[in-house]
Amino acid sequence: MNIPILYEDNHLLVVEKPVNMPVQKDKTEDDDLHNFLKRDLKIRYQKPGNVYLGLVHRLDRPVGGAIVFAKTSKAASRLSDMLRRRVIHRKYLAVVRGVPLKREATLEHYLVKNRRKNKVFTTSPGDKQAKKAVLDYEVLDVTGDMSLLSVELHTGRPHQIRVQLAETGCPLYGDQKYGGHTNKIGEQIALWAHYLQFEHPVKKEPVTFHSKPPKKHPWTQWSTGAWHHPNFVE
């Protein structure tokens, strides 16, 4: 398997996650990105023993795009702290069914996860098990009955983008779990992690990484003009 490397130095490894590959080992026992990259580092650098690779954040299994790992414990600790302080900027491209009522908005929900069903639900702020979820979205373009959105996460809850957009009445294209009434079995979820920006944990300088979605339906519905919107940074 060829995993594109977007950036690598002694402290960071930024790659483009393939769709439908879990970031870490799950009950399916399918090969996961974390262990795949550890094996790759061991082979490429002929490292003896166990290879360290810190898991900093995650992407849902159906989602592809940019993801960062830490090659040292120092980098892992500092990146985790940045996530807590919300200074790692993560933007996604999303294709949704329908057209949101507002061209741009901040969405706030309280989410709770049913682990038995592996599904997340919105609930009231008073629910003691709930966690606050916040994101910003902007509509980049509309074609027919689908819209292309730029989404910036401010929290990192499981299935957050999928649940919050579905709550607006605009579920992600291809998402059977949260949009089964409009999506068909076999459609690939159209959510792509296309932008990461943060301060390098050791060099203390800003770093930015981009990843483009695949040239497949439904991404190919939009003209090149949509991709040159200010929120789609080349």
Buried (B, 14 or more C-beta within 10 A) or exposed (E): EEBEEBBBEEBBBBBBBBBEBBBEEEEEEEEBBBBBBBEBBBEEEEEEEEBBBBBBBBBBBBBBBBBBBBBBEEBBBBBBEBBEEEEBBBBBBBBBBBBBEEEEBEBEBBBBBEEEEEBBBBBEEEEEEBBEBBBBBBBBBBEEEBBBBBBBBBBBBBBBBBBBBBBBBBBBBBBBBBBEEBBEEEBBBBBBBBBBBBBBBBEEEEBEBBBBBEEEEBBEBBEEEBBEBEBBEE
